[in-house]
Amino acid sequence: MFKPKGIYYEKEIENYQLGRELLEKYKEVPKVIIENHNNIEEMRKKSNSEFPDMKRNLIIGIRKTHKFVENHKTSDYLVPYTSSGCTAMCMYCYLVCNYNKCAYLRLFVNREQMLEKIIRTAQKSEKELTFEIGSNSDLILENSITGNLVWTIENFANSEKGFLTFPTKFSMVDEILPLKHNGKIIIRMSVNPEEIINKVEFGTSRLKERIEAINKLAEAGYKIGILIAPVILIDNWQKLYTELIQNLYENLSNKAKKEAFFEIIFMTYSYVHTRINEEAFPNAINLYDKNKMTVRGRGKYGYKEKERVEAEIVLREQMKKYFPKNIIEYIV
């Protein structure tokens, strides 16, 4: 259970029920009033070596940006929702975008405003829409602090149209299992080999716990997706990912194996990640491999075409062997 060492909050959160509840919940935690959750000068001045310590803070504010972005993968829109950032420290996380701006978990208390816009948009559409509400955070993790996911499911399940979806690396799903969700919530569990979780995805749930959570969610009737993501081509990657897919086959329930769809995403990396990781985690592995990676945009790196194609062939072969009837939505 995450317990913040300090809280930075906008004064306006006191006008919202959730804001007052969070201030009361953490009444013993030192607090600083800020003007803008998106620009905390004290944080920006900290060095990269303080990155893990910054992750122990909690920022609470009002979300002011509500623009929906079209998406063409497992949803129709990426939607700004109740949080941004995370307490975990995955070394590749794309939210670590501007050095110290995105390091910490930010919670937004105007949840009614955000969910109402989703419901209105869904109702106006001629077709069924799916909204990605977890592209900026991990809602299973956030729910352990705010209860927002329980609140969201309870308030969306009876809406006439639309679906909600989000990914997670956390296994704390018990609170949402008994909820009446009416099949309108799609939960996608991200998995990686245990060795990569241990070396790269600091502060997340173990692989065994994630698989157990998938089985629980499937039994509770949730629509389930499994993300093999991000695929990281370390020296023994072929063995690790072959064993991962075999592990999923052996330990997923029959219901989960029958119903789950898959997404496979290769890692992208950046100059910013390199700078932060070498100072924040000096003893960790270096995810940048100049022999396998190439520039993919300003300051960003991806795997070279040869390595990428060879790895996709291996992954498709293993998926065909163990999950021949399951849909792979995409490999990118």
PEWONOR-V202007 format. One record per residue. N is the residue number from 0. RES is the residue in one letter. BURIAL is # if it has 9 or more other C-alpha atoms within 8 Angstrom, else .. D_CENTER is the distance of its C-alpha to the mean C-alpha in Angstrom with 1 decimal. Layout:
N|RES|BURIAL|D_CENTER, N|RES|BURIAL|D_CENTER
This chain:
0|M|.|17.3, 1|F|.|16.3, 2|K|.|19.5, 3|P|#|19.5, 4|K|#|22.5, 5|G|#|22.9, 6|I|#|21.9, 7|Y|#|22.4, 8|Y|#|22.9, 9|E|#|24.5, 10|K|.|27.7, 11|E|.|27.0, 12|I|#|24.4, 13|E|.|27.6, 14|N|.|28.4, 15|Y|#|25.5, 16|Q|.|25.5, 17|L|#|22.0, 18|G|#|22.9, 19|R|#|26.0, 20|E|.|24.4, 21|L|#|21.9, 22|L|.|24.9, 23|E|.|26.9, 24|K|.|24.4, 25|Y|.|24.2, 26|K|.|27.8, 27|E|.|28.7, 28|V|#|26.0, 29|P|.|27.5, 30|K|.|26.6, 31|V|.|27.1, 32|I|.|27.5, 33|I|#|26.1, 34|E|.|26.9, 35|N|.|23.6, 36|H|#|20.0, 37|N|.|19.4, 38|N|.|22.3, 39|I|#|23.1, 40|E|.|25.9, 41|E|.|26.0, 42|M|#|22.5, 43|R|#|23.4, 44|K|.|26.5, 45|K|.|24.9, 46|S|.|25.0, 47|N|#|22.2, 48|S|#|23.5, 49|E|#|22.4, 50|F|#|18.7, 51|P|#|18.0, 52|D|.|20.3, 53|M|#|18.7, 54|K|#|15.4, 55|R|#|17.7, 56|N|#|18.4, 57|L|#|17.1, 58|I|#|17.7, 59|I|#|18.7, 60|G|#|19.9, 61|I|#|20.5, 62|R|#|18.3, 63|K|.|20.9, 64|T|.|19.2, 65|H|.|18.8, 66|K|.|19.2, 67|F|.|17.7, 68|V|.|17.1, 69|E|.|18.3, 70|N|#|16.2, 71|H|.|17.8, 72|K|.|15.5, 73|T|.|14.1, 74|S|#|14.7, 75|D|#|17.5, 76|Y|#|15.8, 77|L|#|12.7, 78|V|#|13.3, 79|P|#|13.0, 80|Y|#|12.4, 81|T|#|12.8, 82|S|#|10.6, 83|S|#|9.5, 84|G|#|8.6, 85|C|#|8.0, 86|T|#|10.8, 87|A|#|9.8, 88|M|#|11.4, 89|C|#|10.3, 90|M|#|13.3, 91|Y|#|12.0, 92|C|.|9.1, 93|Y|.|10.2, 94|L|.|9.8, 95|V|#|12.7, 96|C|.|14.9, 97|N|.|18.1, 98|Y|#|18.8, 99|N|#|18.7, 100|K|#|17.4, 101|C|#|13.7, 102|A|#|13.8, 103|Y|#|13.5, 104|L|#|11.9, 105|R|#|13.6, 106|L|#|14.4, 107|F|#|16.3, 108|V|#|19.1, 109|N|#|20.4, 110|R|#|18.4, 111|E|.|21.5, 112|Q|.|21.9, 113|M|#|18.5, 114|L|#|18.8, 115|E|.|22.4, 116|K|.|21.7, 117|I|#|19.5, 118|I|#|22.2, 119|R|.|25.0, 120|T|.|23.4, 121|A|#|23.1, 122|Q|#|26.6, 123|K|.|28.2, 124|S|.|26.8, 125|E|.|29.2, 126|K|.|26.6, 127|E|#|23.7, 128|L|#|20.5, 129|T|#|16.9, 130|F|#|14.5, 131|E|#|10.8, 132|I|#|9.8, 133|G|#|6.1, 134|S|#|6.2, 135|N|#|6.7, 136|S|#|4.9, 137|D|#|4.1, 138|L|#|7.3, 139|I|#|8.8, 140|L|#|9.0, 141|E|#|10.2, 142|N|#|12.6, 143|S|#|14.3, 144|I|.|15.4, 145|T|.|16.2, 146|G|#|16.5, 147|N|#|15.0, 148|L|#|13.5, 149|V|#|16.9, 150|W|.|18.6, 151|T|#|16.7, 152|I|#|17.5, 153|E|#|21.0, 154|N|.|21.7, 155|F|#|20.3, 156|A|#|21.6, 157|N|.|25.2, 158|S|.|24.6, 159|E|.|26.8, 160|K|#|24.4, 161|G|#|20.8, 162|F|#|17.6, 163|L|#|14.1, 164|T|#|11.1, 165|F|#|7.3, 166|P|#|5.1, 167|T|#|4.7, 168|K|#|6.5, 169|F|#|8.9, 170|S|#|12.2, 171|M|#|13.6, 172|V|#|14.2, 173|D|.|18.0, 174|E|.|18.2, 175|I|.|17.1, 176|L|#|19.2, 177|P|.|22.5, 178|L|.|21.4, 179|K|.|23.2, 180|H|#|20.5, 181|N|.|23.0, 182|G|#|20.8, 183|K|#|19.0, 184|I|#|15.4, 185|I|#|13.5, 186|I|#|10.8, 187|R|#|9.3, 188|M|#|9.0, 189|S|#|8.1, 190|V|#|11.3, 191|N|#|13.5, 192|P|#|17.0, 193|E|.|17.7, 194|E|.|19.4, 195|I|#|16.4, 196|I|#|14.2, 197|N|.|17.2, 198|K|#|17.9, 199|V|#|14.7, 200|E|#|11.6, 201|F|#|13.3, 202|G|.|12.7, 203|T|#|10.5, 204|S|#|12.2, 205|R|.|15.0, 206|L|#|15.2, 207|K|.|17.9, 208|E|#|16.1, 209|R|#|13.2, 210|I|#|16.1, 211|E|#|17.9, 212|A|#|15.2, 213|I|#|15.2, 214|N|#|19.0, 215|K|#|18.9, 216|L|#|16.8, 217|A|#|19.1, 218|E|#|22.1, 219|A|.|21.1, 220|G|.|21.2, 221|Y|#|17.6, 222|K|#|17.0, 223|I|#|14.9, 224|G|#|13.2, 225|I|#|12.5, 226|L|#|10.7, 227|I|#|12.8, 228|A|#|10.7, 229|P|#|11.5, 230|V|#|15.2, 231|I|.|16.9, 232|L|.|20.7, 233|I|.|22.1, 234|D|.|25.7, 235|N|.|25.4, 236|W|#|22.4, 237|Q|#|24.6, 238|K|.|25.5, 239|L|#|22.0, 240|Y|#|20.4, 241|T|#|23.5, 242|E|#|23.4, 243|L|#|19.7, 244|I|#|20.6, 245|Q|#|23.8, 246|N|.|22.0, 247|L|#|19.9, 248|Y|#|23.2, 249|E|.|25.0, 250|N|.|22.7, 251|L|#|21.1, 252|S|.|23.4, 253|N|.|25.6, 254|K|#|23.9, 255|A|#|20.4, 256|K|#|22.1, 257|K|.|24.0, 258|E|#|21.4, 259|A|#|18.1, 260|F|#|17.3, 261|F|#|15.7, 262|E|#|13.8, 263|I|#|14.6, 264|I|#|13.2, 265|F|#|15.3, 266|M|#|14.2, 267|T|#|15.2, 268|Y|#|16.4, 269|S|#|18.3, 270|Y|.|21.3, 271|V|#|19.3, 272|H|#|17.2, 273|T|#|20.6, 274|R|#|22.2, 275|I|#|19.8, 276|N|#|19.2, 277|E|#|23.0, 278|E|#|23.8, 279|A|#|21.0, 280|F|#|21.0, 281|P|.|24.5, 282|N|.|24.8, 283|A|#|21.6, 284|I|.|21.8, 285|N|.|22.0, 286|L|.|19.4, 287|Y|.|21.7, 288|D|.|24.4, 289|K|.|27.1, 290|N|.|28.7, 291|K|.|25.8, 292|M|#|24.0, 293|T|#|25.2, 294|V|#|24.6, 295|R|.|22.3, 296|G|.|22.9, 297|R|.|23.7, 298|G|#|22.5, 299|K|#|20.0, 300|Y|#|20.6, 301|G|#|20.0, 302|Y|#|21.9, 303|K|#|25.5, 304|E|.|26.5, 305|K|.|28.5, 306|E|#|25.9, 307|R|#|23.3, 308|V|.|25.8, 309|E|.|27.0, 310|A|#|23.6, 311|E|#|22.9, 312|I|.|26.3, 313|V|#|25.6, 314|L|#|22.3, 315|R|.|24.0, 316|E|.|27.0, 317|Q|#|25.1, 318|M|#|23.2, 319|K|#|26.6, 320|K|.|28.1, 321|Y|#|25.8, 322|F|#|24.1, 323|P|.|26.8, 324|K|.|26.3, 325|N|#|22.6, 326|I|.|21.3, 327|I|#|19.3, 328|E|#|17.9, 329|Y|.|17.8, 330|I|#|17.8, 331|V|.|17.0
